[in-house]
Amino acid sequence: MAWVVGSLDDAHWDPTPEMAREANFAKRFRQENPGAAIRVLLIAAPVTHYAHIERPQQLAAVLIGAVRWVMQ
């Protein structure tokens, strides 16, 4: 499971990672699925999860890295 969140994701992003919505989802997911591999990528960049519109090149490596991690 991998979540990717940019700093313009209203109600998802928080500058304190523990307060970010996806970090809390991951915490609950881990409780229900203790053996699952999980990553939450909170990107401190002016992008949303629709970053392909705002910053395609800047976010490409992060998304490719997440896909590679999931495929391992």
C-alpha positions as CSV (number, residue, x, y, z in Angstrom):
1,M,0.0,0.0,0.0
2,A,1.4,3.4,-0.9
3,W,-0.1,6.8,-0.5
4,V,1.3,9.9,-2.2
5,V,0.3,13.3,-0.9
6,G,1.5,16.8,-2.0
7,S,1.4,20.0,0.1
8,L,-1.5,21.4,-1.9
9,D,-3.7,18.4,-1.1
10,D,-6.2,20.2,1.1
11,A,-7.3,18.1,4.1
12,H,-4.7,15.5,3.3
13,W,-1.4,17.3,3.8
14,D,-0.2,18.6,7.1
15,P,3.3,20.0,7.8
16,T,3.5,17.7,10.8
17,P,3.5,14.2,9.2
18,E,1.7,12.6,12.2
19,M,-1.2,14.9,11.6
20,A,-1.6,14.1,7.8
21,R,-4.7,12.2,6.9
22,E,-2.9,9.5,5.0
23,A,-0.5,8.9,7.9
24,N,-3.5,8.2,10.1
25,F,-5.0,5.9,7.5
26,A,-1.7,4.0,7.3
27,K,-1.6,3.7,11.1
28,R,-5.2,2.2,11.1
29,F,-4.3,0.0,8.1
30,R,-1.3,-1.4,9.9
31,Q,-3.4,-2.3,12.9
32,E,-5.7,-4.4,10.7
33,N,-2.9,-5.7,8.4
34,P,0.2,-6.0,10.5
35,G,2.2,-7.9,7.8
36,A,1.4,-5.4,5.0
37,A,4.1,-3.3,3.5
38,I,3.1,0.4,3.7
39,R,4.6,3.7,2.6
40,V,3.2,7.2,3.0
41,L,5.0,9.8,0.8
42,L,4.3,13.3,2.0
43,I,5.9,15.6,-0.5
44,A,6.8,19.1,0.6
45,A,6.2,20.5,-2.8
46,P,3.5,22.7,-4.3
47,V,1.7,19.8,-5.9
48,T,-1.5,17.8,-5.4
49,H,-2.1,14.1,-6.1
50,Y,-2.8,15.5,-9.6
51,A,0.8,16.6,-9.8
52,H,1.0,15.5,-13.4
53,I,-0.9,18.7,-14.1
54,E,1.2,21.1,-12.0
55,R,4.7,19.7,-11.8
56,P,5.1,16.6,-14.0
57,Q,8.9,16.3,-14.1
58,Q,9.4,17.2,-10.4
59,L,7.1,14.4,-9.2
60,A,7.9,11.7,-11.7
61,A,10.8,10.1,-9.7
62,V,8.7,9.9,-6.6
63,L,5.9,8.1,-8.3
64,I,8.2,5.8,-10.2
65,G,10.0,5.0,-6.9
66,A,6.7,4.2,-5.2
67,V,5.7,1.9,-8.1
68,R,9.1,0.1,-7.9
69,W,8.7,-0.3,-4.2
70,V,5.2,-1.8,-4.6
71,M,6.5,-4.2,-7.2
72,Q,9.3,-5.6,-5.1
